[in-house]
Amino acid sequence: MMHVLKRIAVPGEHKLITSIEVGQTARRNYAYRVLWKGGPPSMWFEGFPTSDSAEKAGLAWV
């Protein structure tokens, strides 16, 4: 079962994601980065923003 990413884990806390940008890599694969209140955008992660790809990228999801 896949869940859409809604939060990002940062040391010691969880921050609510305000938006997710989805794009494509140079190899035409899906990629995404997350934006949250009070912080710069994350780096780009390859894949689609679901629980499976988030876990591979080391992000927490709920």
C-alpha positions in Angstrom: 0.0 0.0 0.0 1.4 3.4 -1.0 0.7 6.7 0.8 1.3 10.1 -0.6 4.1 11.9 1.2 2.8 14.5 3.7 5.7 15.1 6.2 9.4 15.2 6.1 11.7 14.0 8.9 14.3 16.4 10.1 16.5 15.8 13.2 14.3 15.8 16.3 11.0 16.8 14.7 8.6 16.4 11.8 7.7 19.3 9.7 4.6 19.6 7.7 5.2 19.7 3.9 3.6 22.7 2.3 4.0 21.5 -1.3 5.7 18.9 -3.4 7.3 19.7 -6.7 7.4 16.9 -9.2 9.7 17.0 -12.2 11.9 14.7 -14.4 15.5 13.8 -14.3 17.8 14.0 -17.3 17.0 10.3 -18.0 13.2 11.3 -18.1 12.5 9.5 -14.8 10.2 11.1 -12.2 11.8 13.2 -9.5 10.5 15.3 -6.6 11.5 17.7 -3.9 9.6 18.9 -0.9 9.0 22.4 0.5 8.1 23.0 4.1 7.4 26.0 6.3 10.5 27.7 7.6 13.0 25.8 5.5 14.6 25.7 2.1 13.4 23.1 -0.4 14.9 19.6 -0.1 17.2 18.2 -2.7 15.6 16.3 -5.6 14.8 12.7 -5.0 14.3 10.2 -7.8 10.9 8.5 -8.0 7.4 9.6 -7.4 6.5 11.0 -4.0 5.0 8.0 -2.3 5.9 6.1 0.9 8.0 3.6 -1.0 10.3 6.2 -2.7 10.3 8.3 0.5 11.6 5.5 2.6 14.4 4.8 0.1 15.3 8.5 0.3 15.4 8.4 4.1 12.3 10.5 4.6 9.5 9.8 7.1 5.9 9.7 5.9 2.5 9.7 7.5 
